[in-house]
Amino acid sequence: MKNKFLILFVLLLLLCFANSCKDNTAPVQKISNQNDIKSLNDLAFYYENKHVWDSAFYYQNASRVIYLEHNYHKQAAIKLLAMANIQLVAGDYTGAENTTKEALPLLADDTVLLRKSYLLLAGTSKHLFNHSIAINYYNKAYSITKNTAQQLDIKHHIGCNYIKKGEYENATAVLKAALASPHAAKTPSVKASLLDHLGYTYFKQDNKEGINEMQEALKIRREANDLEGQFSSFIHVSEFYSDKSSKEASNFAKQAHGIAAQLNNPEFSLNALTRLINSTQGNELKEYLSEYMNTESELRKSRLNVKGKFDKILIESRKQEAEALRRSNEKERQLMMQISNGHNKLLLLSLIFTIFSSLLVYYLIRMRHKRERLMEGYITETRLAKKIHDEIGNEIYGTINYLSANSDIEPEKKENIIAKLDDIYLMTKNISRETNSIETGYQYPEHLKLMLSSYSGSDVNIIVKGITDIDWNVIDATKKIATYRSIQELMVNMRKHSRATIVAITFSLTGKKIEISYSDNGLGVSAEKIIYKNGLLNIEERIKAINGDVNIDTAAEKGFHITLTYPALKTYV
């Protein structure tokens, strides 16, 4: 509704301007100091080459701001795509997706930039496990690509995403067609990559001949000293031998692990360690498990840290842009004051428009900051729970090992102490599980279902209705997280306190509001204990933070009944 009023106001203003102005277009302004732009670009590329992602992101954004101030939209779009690429490489996949989409309206008809945008969106979708969406974007990029080598590279990525989806027949068809290309035949690195993935698809279809393609690819990569290529081959060959020879599987996995260390690539290390965990036993297995946990923890911390820096840079930039807009509007108002008496109507309209725009900008910024504060709260909650699990859990685990090896303590006492420490360690794991990160993208409904099913068992029957009737893609991420956490809180309370055997959860869209109804046949909660017991205060705070309501049925004689409602549409543009 606000958008309609804004459009109407703009039309009225243009109508008044038509009688007094011949040209209202905003001309492209010449950048006064080209050296400033060159210095910013040089610094951005310097830090990007050094892999200092936050500094590279900062200087790319600084260039973007200057280009937008002077109406150089295409150059601003190039900077946005460079920023998105930095976010993608640094592991901020959601941020990369949002930044790329911000660039799309500025691309005009530039096919090269549009292709880069599609490839970035495909890459972010792949890392967010939305492989169908990734394939769709790769196909869009392919449709506007003329270069044969680039077309072949895109087809290769499409085949790899079909593998991730488990659609091995589609992957085989795409990879075989790409391998038949003349360019693949005369480019060893491309041929090796296609052979490796084709052999892997054969293996996944129970075709033992797939090892031949994988070994041929490994031979080519060894001759070319292609370390990253050899890593992929070792991983695939290790998986091939996992059901046939644990020794061979372990051998190839160790070679992959060595390359990962040589390249200093934590993602490669986690992949190799996964294969080693599946193919080793005893002390070796314990060492690889410990290394996996440490590497995964450090990678997660690193990504959260750099994402936080990216977000801070963007928030500060948006504040400065809003301030620049405010100053611009103020200058415009002062200029309007100098117009002669014959233009009083135009002055009044412009003044009202300026005030309205400023209020709208203030409202949008305020709502955005509210959402960002909510997201920061959820991130902090997740980080603290992870820290509890990593630090306290690891200390407890080390204490258990020490007690197990200590022969000075009586066996009976030792067993009692170890049992109690095991219970505490399990509590830290439960805290981490109940506050882990939440998938808010395309697979949100499935993750919500999986969470609910985890609380089901032989003693509790959980009935869920209507979860797929809601289009979760249009629901804001903060609302999805609040929904997930609130329902999770209800399930934890049910398990701890209610003694329920049947739980019913119904999702529905009533008007413009989402309604979630929870009922169980447990012990229930008395009216005087509702606010202070069973975590209900947490639920109320989460739902109210997204402008929702919590209604508890205190009149029910048996069981517990609660209804959560909140607006389905976003509260800001």
C-alpha positions in Angstrom: 0.0 0.0 0.0 2.9 2.3 0.9 4.4 1.6 -2.5 1.2 2.7 -4.3 1.1 6.0 -2.4 4.8 6.6 -3.3 4.2 6.0 -7.0 1.1 8.3 -7.0 3.2 11.0 -5.3 6.0 10.7 -7.9 3.5 11.0 -10.7 2.0 14.2 -9.3 5.5 15.7 -8.8 6.4 14.8 -12.4 3.2 16.4 -13.7 4.1 19.7 -11.9 7.6 19.6 -13.2 6.4 19.1 -16.8 5.2 22.8 -16.9 8.4 24.2 -15.7 11.3 21.9 -16.6 12.4 20.4 -19.9 14.7 17.7 -18.6 14.4 15.9 -15.3 16.8 13.0 -16.0 19.8 12.6 -13.7 22.9 12.9 -15.9 25.9 10.7 -15.5 28.4 12.9 -13.5 32.1 12.8 -14.3 34.1 11.4 -11.4 36.2 14.3 -10.2 39.3 12.2 -9.2 39.8 9.0 -11.2 42.9 8.3 -9.1 40.7 7.7 -6.1 38.8 4.9 -7.9 42.0 3.4 -9.2 43.5 3.3 -5.7 40.5 1.6 -4.3 40.4 -0.9 -7.1 44.1 -1.6 -6.7 43.7 -2.2 -3.0 40.8 -4.5 -3.5 42.7 -6.7 -6.0 45.8 -6.6 -3.7 43.9 -7.9 -0.7 42.0 -10.4 -2.8 45.2 -11.9 -4.1 46.4 -12.1 -0.4 43.1 -13.8 0.6 42.4 -11.0 3.1 38.7 -11.2 2.2 37.3 -8.5 4.6 39.7 -5.8 3.3 39.1 -6.8 -0.3 35.3 -6.6 0.3 35.6 -3.2 1.9 37.5 -1.6 -1.0 35.2 -3.1 -3.6 32.3 -1.7 -1.7 33.9 1.7 -1.5 34.3 1.8 -5.3 30.6 0.7 -5.7 29.5 3.6 -3.5 31.4 6.2 -5.6 30.1 4.7 -8.9 26.5 4.8 -7.7 26.9 8.4 -6.5 27.9 9.4 -10.1 25.2 7.1 -11.7 27.7 4.7 -13.2 25.3 1.8 -12.8 27.2 -0.8 -14.9 30.5 -0.2 -13.0 28.6 -0.4 -9.7 27.1 -3.8 -10.9 30.6 -5.0 -11.6 31.7 -4.1 -8.1 28.7 -5.9 -6.6 29.5 -9.1 -8.5 33.1 -8.8 -7.3 31.8 -8.5 -3.8 29.6 -11.5 -4.2 32.5 -13.5 -5.5 34.5 -12.7 -2.4 31.6 -13.7 -0.2 31.3 -17.0 -2.1 35.0 -17.8 -1.8 34.9 -16.9 1.9 32.0 -19.2 2.6 29.2 -16.5 3.1 26.9 -18.2 0.6 23.7 -16.4 1.6 25.4 -13.0 1.6 26.8 -13.8 -1.9 23.4 -14.7 -3.2 21.9 -11.4 -1.8 24.7 -9.3 -3.2 24.4 -10.9 -6.7 20.6 -10.3 -6.7 21.3 -6.6 -5.8 23.4 -6.3 -8.9 20.8 -7.7 -11.3 18.7 -4.5 -11.8 21.9 -2.6 -12.7 23.1 -5.0 -15.4 20.8 -3.6 -18.2 21.5 -5.8 -21.3 25.1 -6.7 -20.6 25.2 -10.4 -21.5 28.7 -11.0 -20.0 27.7 -9.6 -16.6 24.4 -11.5 -16.7 26.3 -14.7 -17.3 28.6 -14.0 -14.4 25.5 -13.3 -12.2 23.9 -16.7 -13.2 27.1 -18.5 -12.4 27.4 -16.8 -9.0 23.8 -17.7 -8.2 24.4 -21.3 -9.3 27.5 -21.5 -7.1 25.7 -20.2 -4.0 22.7 -22.5 -4.6 25.1 -25.5 -4.9 26.8 -24.7 -1.6 23.4 -24.2 0.0 22.4 -27.7 -1.3 19.7 -26.3 -3.6 21.1 -28.4 -6.5 17.9 -28.1 -8.7 18.1 -24.3 -8.5 21.8 -24.5 -9.2 21.2 -26.5 -12.4 18.5 -24.0 -13.5 21.0 -21.1 -13.2 23.7 -23.1 -15.0 21.3 -23.7 -17.8 20.5 -20.0 -18.0 24.2 -19.2 -18.1 24.7 -21.8 -20.8 22.0 -20.3 -23.0 23.9 -17.0 -23.3 27.4 -18.4 -23.5 29.1 -18.6 -26.9 32.6 -19.7 -25.9 33.0 -23.5 -26.4 35.4 -23.9 -23.4 33.0 -22.0 -21.1 30.0 -24.0 -22.4 31.9 -27.2 -21.6 32.8 -26.0 -18.1 29.1 -25.2 -17.4 28.0 -28.7 -18.7 30.6 -30.2 -16.3 29.1 -28.3 -13.4 25.6 -29.4 -14.4 26.7 -33.0 -14.4 28.3 -32.6 -10.9 25.1 -31.2 -9.5 23.1 -34.1 -10.9 25.6 -36.4 -9.0 24.9 -34.4 -5.8 21.1 -34.9 -6.4 21.7 -38.7 -6.9 20.3 -38.5 -10.5 23.2 -40.6 -11.9 21.6 -41.3 -15.3 21.2 -37.6 -16.0 24.7 -37.0 -14.8 26.1 -39.8 -17.1 24.3 -38.4 -20.1 25.6 -34.8 -19.6 29.2 -35.9 -18.8 29.4 -38.3 -21.8 28.2 -35.6 -24.2 30.7 -33.2 -22.7 33.5 -35.7 -23.0 32.8 -36.2 -26.7 33.5 -32.5 -27.4 36.7 -31.8 -29.4 37.8 -29.3 -26.8 37.7 -31.9 -24.1 39.9 -34.2 -26.2 42.6 -31.6 -26.7 42.5 -30.2 -23.1 44.0 -32.8 -20.6 42.7 -31.1 -17.5 39.2 -30.9 -18.8 39.3 -34.4 -20.1 40.6 -35.7 -16.7 37.8 -33.9 -14.7 35.1 -35.3 -17.0 36.5 -38.8 -16.9 36.8 -38.7 -13.1 33.2 -37.7 -12.6 31.9 -40.0 -15.3 33.7 -43.0 -13.7 32.2 -42.0 -10.4 28.7 -42.0 -11.8 29.3 -45.5 -13.2 30.5 -46.6 -9.8 27.4 -45.1 -8.1 25.3 -47.1 -10.6 27.0 -50.4 -9.5 29.1 -50.5 -12.7 32.5 -51.7 -11.6 34.1 -50.5 -14.9 33.9 -47.0 -13.5 37.3 -47.5 -11.8 38.9 -47.5 -15.3 37.8 -43.9 -16.0 38.8 -42.8 -12.5 42.3 -44.3 -12.8 42.8 -42.8 -16.3 41.8 -39.4 -14.9 44.3 -39.8 -12.0 47.1 -40.7 -14.4 46.5 -37.6 -16.5 46.4 -35.4 -13.4 49.6 -36.9 -12.0 51.4 -36.2 -15.3 50.2 -32.6 -15.2 51.0 -32.3 -11.4 47.4 -31.1 -10.9 47.1 -31.3 -7.1 43.5 -30.2 -6.9 42.6 -32.7 -9.6 44.5 -35.5 -7.9 42.6 -34.7 -4.6 39.3 -35.3 -6.4 40.5 -38.5 -7.9 41.9 -39.9 -4.6 38.5 -39.2 -2.9 36.5 -40.9 -5.6 38.8 -43.9 -5.8 38.9 -44.2 -2.0 35.1 -44.3 -2.0 35.1 -47.0 -4.7 37.3 -49.2 -2.6 35.4 -48.6 0.7 33.3 -51.7 0.2 36.1 -53.8 -1.3 39.4 -53.1 0.5 39.6 -50.9 3.5 43.4 -50.8 3.1 43.2 -49.4 -0.4 40.4 -47.0 0.6 42.5 -45.8 3.5 45.6 -45.5 1.3 43.9 -43.2 -1.3 42.2 -41.2 1.5 45.6 -40.6 3.1 47.0 -39.3 -0.1 44.0 -36.9 -0.4 44.6 -35.8 3.1 48.3 -35.0 2.3 47.3 -32.9 -0.7 44.7 -31.0 1.4 47.4 -30.2 4.0 49.7 -29.1 1.1 47.1 -26.8 -0.3 46.1 -25.6 3.2 42.4 -26.1 2.2 40.2 -26.9 5.3 37.3 -28.0 3.1 39.5 -30.5 1.3 40.8 -31.7 4.7 37.2 -32.3 6.0 36.4 -34.3 2.9 39.6 -36.4 3.2 39.0 -36.9 6.9 35.5 -38.2 6.2 36.9 -40.9 4.0 39.6 -41.8 6.6 37.0 -42.1 9.3 35.1 -44.5 7.2 38.1 -46.6 6.4 40.2 -46.8 9.6 39.8 -48.2 13.1 41.4 -48.0 16.6 43.7 -45.2 17.5 43.9 -44.0 13.9 40.2 -43.5 13.9 40.3 -41.5 17.2 43.0 -39.3 15.8 41.1 -38.6 12.6 37.9 -37.9 14.5 39.7 -35.4 16.8 41.3 -33.7 13.7 37.9 -33.6 12.0 36.2 -31.9 14.9 39.0 -29.3 15.3 39.2 -28.5 11.6 35.4 -28.2 11.3 35.2 -26.0 14.4 38.0 -23.7 13.1 36.4 -23.5 9.6 33.0 -22.6 11.1 34.5 -19.9 13.4 36.5 -18.5 10.5 33.4 -18.3 8.3 31.3 -16.7 11.0 34.0 -14.2 11.7 34.4 -13.1 8.1 30.6 -13.0 7.6 30.3 -10.8 10.6 32.9 -8.4 9.1 31.1 -8.4 5.7 27.8 -7.6 7.4 29.3 -4.8 9.5 30.8 -3.2 6.3 27.5 -3.3 4.6 25.5 -2.0 7.6 27.9 1.0 7.9 27.8 1.6 4.2 24.0 1.6 4.2 24.0 4.1 7.1 26.3 6.4 5.2 24.2 6.1 2.0 21.1 6.9 4.0 22.9 9.9 5.5 24.0 11.0 2.1 20.4 10.7 0.9 19.2 12.8 3.9 21.8 15.5 3.1 20.8 15.4 -0.6 17.2 15.9 0.4 18.1 18.7 2.7 20.0 20.5 -0.1 17.0 20.0 -2.4 14.7 21.5 0.2 17.0 24.6 0.6 17.1 25.1 -3.1 13.4 24.9 -3.4 13.1 27.7 -0.8 14.7 30.0 -3.3 12.1 29.4 -6.0 10.0 32.4 -6.9 6.4 32.9 -5.7 5.1 31.5 -9.0 6.4 28.1 -8.1 5.0 27.8 -4.6 2.8 24.8 -5.5 5.9 23.0 -6.8 7.8 23.9 -3.7 5.1 22.5 -1.4 4.8 19.3 -3.3 8.6 18.8 -3.3 8.8 19.5 0.4 6.1 17.0 1.2 7.8 14.5 -1.1 11.2 15.0 0.6 9.7 14.6 4.1 7.8 11.5 3.0 10.9 10.0 1.4 12.9 10.6 4.6 10.3 9.0 6.8 10.1 6.0 4.5 13.9 5.6 4.4 14.0 5.9 8.2 11.2 3.3 8.5 13.0 0.9 6.2 16.3 1.3 7.9 14.7 0.8 11.3 12.9 -2.4 10.3 16.1 -3.7 8.6 18.1 -3.1 11.8 15.4 -4.9 13.8 15.7 -7.9 11.6 19.5 -7.8 11.8 19.4 -7.6 15.6 17.2 -10.7 15.6 19.6 -12.5 13.3 22.6 -11.5 15.4 20.8 -12.9 18.5 20.3 -16.2 16.8 23.9 -16.3 15.6 25.2 -15.5 19.1 22.9 -18.2 20.6 24.3 -20.8 18.1 27.9 -19.7 18.8 27.6 -19.9 22.6 26.0 -23.4 22.4 28.8 -24.5 20.1 31.4 -23.1 22.5 29.7 -25.0 25.4 29.9 -28.2 23.4 33.4 -27.7 22.1 35.1 -26.4 25.2 33.2 -28.0 28.1 32.5 -31.2 26.1 36.1 -31.6 25.1 37.3 -31.1 28.7 34.8 -33.7 29.9 35.9 -36.1 27.2 39.5 -35.6 28.1 38.7 -36.3 31.8 36.9 -39.5 30.9 40.0 -40.7 29.0 42.2 -39.8 31.9 39.9 -41.7 34.4 39.8 -44.7 32.0 43.6 -44.9 32.0 44.1 -44.2 35.7 44.5 -47.4 37.7 44.6 -45.8 41.1 40.9 -45.3 41.4 38.7 -48.2 42.5 36.8 -49.7 39.4 33.4 -49.2 40.9 34.0 -45.6 41.8 35.6 -45.0 38.4 32.5 -46.4 36.6 30.2 -44.2 38.6 32.3 -41.1 37.9 32.6 -41.9 34.2 28.8 -42.5 34.0 28.1 -39.1 35.5 30.6 -37.4 33.2 29.0 -39.2 30.2 25.6 -37.7 31.3 27.1 -34.2 31.5 28.8 -34.7 28.1 25.4 -35.8 26.6 23.8 -32.6 28.1 26.4 -30.4 26.3 25.7 -32.3 23.0 21.9 -31.7 23.5 22.4 -28.0 24.1 24.5 -27.8 20.9 21.9 -29.8 18.9 19.0 -27.7 20.2 20.7 -24.4 19.2 22.5 -25.4 16.0 22.3 -23.4 12.8 19.0 -23.6 10.9 18.5 -24.0 7.1 16.2 -21.1 6.1 16.4 -21.7 2.3 14.7 -24.0 -0.1 15.0 -27.1 2.2 13.5 -25.4 5.3 10.3 -27.5 5.4 12.3 -30.7 5.2 14.6 -29.6 8.1 11.6 -28.7 10.2 10.1 -32.2 9.6 13.4 -33.8 10.5 13.6 -31.9 13.7 10.0 -32.9 14.7 10.6 -36.6 13.8 13.7 -36.6 16.0 11.5 -36.2 19.0 9.2 -39.1 18.0 9.7 -42.6 19.4 8.0 -45.8 20.5 6.5 -43.8 23.5 5.4 -40.7 21.6 3.4 -40.4 18.4 3.9 -37.0 16.6 1.3 -36.0 14.0 2.2 -33.0 11.7 -0.3 -31.5 9.3 -0.2 -28.6 6.8 3.6 -28.0 6.9 3.8 -28.3 3.0 0.7 -26.2 2.4 2.6 -23.0 3.3 4.9 -21.4 0.7 7.9 -21.0 3.1 10.0 -19.4 0.3 8.1 -16.1 0.8 8.5 -16.2 4.6 11.3 -14.0 6.1 14.3 -15.9 7.5 13.9 -14.5 11.0 10.3 -15.8 11.1 11.4 -19.2 10.0 14.1 -19.3 12.7 11.6 -18.1 15.4 9.1 -20.8 14.2 11.7 -23.5 14.3 13.1 -22.5 17.8 9.6 -22.1 19.3 8.4 -25.5 18.1 11.7 -27.0 19.2 11.2 -25.5 22.7 7.7 -27.0 22.8 9.1 -30.5 21.8 11.8 -30.3 24.5 9.2 -29.3 27.1 7.0 -32.1 26.0 9.8 -34.6 26.4 11.0 -33.3 29.7 7.7 -32.6 31.5 4.4 -33.6 29.9 4.6 -37.4 29.7 2.5 -37.1 26.5 2.0 -40.1 24.2 0.3 -38.1 21.3 1.3 -34.7 20.0 -0.5 -32.9 17.1 1.0 -29.9 15.3 -1.1 -28.1 12.6 0.2 -25.4 10.3 -2.3 -23.2 8.4 -2.5 -19.9 6.6 -5.4 -17.9 7.9 -5.9 -14.7 6.0 -2.5 -13.1 5.9 -1.3 -14.8 9.1 0.4 -18.1 9.7 -1.2 -20.1 12.5 0.6 -23.0 14.3 -1.5 -25.1 16.7 0.1 -27.4 19.2 -1.7 -30.0 21.3 -0.7 -33.0 23.4 -2.4 -35.4 25.9 0.2 -34.9 28.6 0.0 -33.5 32.2 -0.7 -29.9 31.1 0.4 -26.7 32.8 -1.5 -24.8 35.5 -2.5 -21.2 34.9 -0.2 -19.8 37.6 2.9 -21.6 36.1 2.4 -20.7 32.5 4.6 -17.6 32.4 7.5 -19.0 34.5 7.7 -22.7 33.7 8.6 -24.9 30.8 10.4 -22.4 28.6 7.1 -20.7 27.6 8.7 -17.3 28.3 11.3 -18.0 25.5 8.5 -18.9 23.1 6.6 -15.7 23.9 9.6 -13.5 23.4 10.5 -15.2 20.1 7.0 -14.8 18.6 6.5 -11.3 19.9 9.8 -10.3 18.3 8.3 -11.1 14.8 5.0 -9.2 15.7 3.2 -12.4 16.6 0.9 -13.6 19.3 0.9 -16.6 21.7 -2.4 -18.0 22.9 -2.4 -20.7 25.6 -5.7 -22.6 26.4 -5.8 -22.5 30.2 -9.4 -23.9 30.2 -8.3 -27.3 28.9 -8.8 -30.0 31.5 -6.2 -32.3 30.1 -3.0 -31.9 28.1 -1.4 -28.7 26.8 -2.7 -26.5 24.0 -1.0 -23.5 22.5 -1.5 -21.4 19.3 1.2 -19.3 17.7 0.3 -16.7 15.1 2.3 -14.1 13.1 2.1 -12.1 9.9 3.0 -14.2 6.8 4.3 -11.2 4.7 7.5 -9.3 5.3 7.0 -6.2 7.5 9.2 -4.1 5.3 10.3 -3.7 1.7 
